């Protein structure tokens, strides 16, 4: 299990297995945000089984399934609401962790400098530089509203 801590509130990992859920609870995670659509691949663990296990251990579960690179405003807003309403620490996951870090960056773009978000992501191995322009545009749009 390779958990990448972005900040004190949020960490990212690739797809967890059922055995990982108890370890995540023991590690102190209180919320999981799943950004992977159900049945995306044949080898994907059953999302409902993961959710049931997590909730039985006191972990709050959110699902905001997105296709890679397709982040609609309503997905970003749902992710931001999930982050804001969640008990820390929060774990986000998808197949590789990339969608989970992208949604985190978009959700935080309106409230934090984009350079800070890029730096935090880079520190744990995620290059968000290709999203810089989109993140800045999203930030400007959100700040204006």
C-alpha positions in Angstrom: 0.0 0.0 0.0 1.6 3.2 -1.2 -0.1 6.2 0.5 1.1 9.6 -0.6 0.4 12.3 2.0 -0.4 15.6 0.2 -1.0 17.6 3.4 -2.4 17.0 6.9 -6.0 16.6 5.5 -5.6 14.6 2.3 -3.6 11.6 1.0 -3.8 9.7 -2.2 -3.3 6.1 -3.2 -4.0 3.7 -6.1 -6.9 1.3 -5.9 -7.1 -0.3 -2.5 -8.0 -3.9 -2.0 -10.5 -5.2 0.6 -7.6 -6.1 2.9 -6.3 -2.6 2.7 -9.4 -1.0 4.2 -8.7 -2.3 7.7 -5.1 -1.0 7.4 -6.4 2.4 6.3 -8.7 2.5 9.4 -5.8 1.5 11.6 -3.7 4.2 10.0 -6.4 6.8 11.1 -8.2 7.5 7.9 -11.8 8.6 8.7 -13.0 9.4 5.1 -12.4 7.8 1.7 -13.3 9.5 -1.6 -13.5 7.0 -4.4 -13.0 8.6 -7.8 -13.0 5.5 -9.9 -16.2 4.4 -11.7 -17.6 1.1 -10.6 -16.7 -1.8 -12.9 -14.1 0.3 -14.8 -11.9 -2.8 -15.3 -12.4 -6.5 -14.8 -9.7 -6.7 -12.2 -11.2 -3.9 -10.0 -12.3 -4.9 -6.5 -16.0 -4.6 -5.9 -16.7 -1.0 -4.8 -19.8 -1.9 -2.8 -17.7 -4.5 -0.8 -15.0 -1.9 -0.1 -17.6 0.7 0.9 -19.4 -1.8 3.3 -16.1 -2.7 4.9 -15.0 0.9 5.3 -18.3 1.9 6.8 -18.2 -1.0 9.2 -15.0 0.4 10.5 -16.4 3.9 11.0 -15.0 5.4 7.7 -17.2 7.7 5.8 -17.4 6.9 2.1 -17.9 9.2 -0.8 -18.0 8.2 -4.5 -17.3 10.8 -7.2 -16.5 8.6 -10.2 -14.9 10.3 -13.1 -13.3 9.2 -16.3 -9.6 10.1 -16.7 -9.1 13.7 -17.7 -12.8 14.5 -17.7 -13.5 16.7 -14.7 -16.9 18.4 -15.0 -17.5 21.4 -12.7 -20.2 19.4 -10.8 -17.6 16.7 -10.1 -15.1 19.2 -8.8 -17.8 20.9 -6.7 -18.9 17.5 -5.3 -15.3 16.7 -4.5 -14.8 20.0 -2.8 -18.0 19.5 -0.7 -16.8 16.0 0.3 -13.5 17.4 1.4 -15.0 20.2 3.4 -17.6 18.0 5.1 -15.2 15.1 5.9 -13.5 14.1 9.0 -9.7 14.2 8.6 -7.7 12.6 7.5 -9.2 11.9 4.0 -7.9 9.3 1.5 -8.7 9.7 -2.2 -8.2 6.9 -4.6 -8.7 5.8 -8.2 -6.9 3.3 -10.4 -3.5 5.0 -10.0 -4.2 8.0 -7.8 -4.0 10.5 -10.7 -7.7 11.4 -10.8 -7.7 11.7 -7.0 -4.9 14.2 -7.1 -6.3 16.1 -10.0 -9.7 16.5 -8.3 -8.0 17.6 -5.1 -6.1 20.3 -7.1 -9.2 21.6 -8.8 -11.2 21.6 -5.6 -8.5 23.6 -3.9 -7.6 25.9 -6.8 -10.1 28.6 -5.8 -8.6 28.9 -2.3 -4.9 28.3 -2.7 -2.2 29.5 -5.1 -1.9 27.0 -8.0 1.9 27.0 -7.6 1.4 25.7 -4.0 -0.9 22.9 -5.3 1.6 22.0 -8.0 4.4 21.9 -5.4 2.5 19.7 -3.0 1.6 17.2 -5.7 5.2 17.2 -7.1 6.6 16.5 -3.6 4.8 13.1 -3.7 5.5 12.3 -7.3 2.6 13.7 -9.2 3.4 16.2 -12.0 0.4 18.6 -12.3 2.3 21.1 -14.5 0.2 20.0 -17.6 -2.9 21.1 -15.7 -1.5 24.5 -14.6 -3.4 26.5 -17.3 -6.7 24.7 -16.6 -6.2 25.1 -12.8 -5.5 28.8 -13.1 -8.5 29.2 -15.4 -10.7 27.3 -12.9 -9.3 29.4 -10.1 -10.1 32.7 -11.9 -13.6 31.5 -12.8 -14.3 30.5 -9.1 -12.8 33.7 -7.6 -14.9 35.9 -10.0 -18.1 34.1 -8.9 
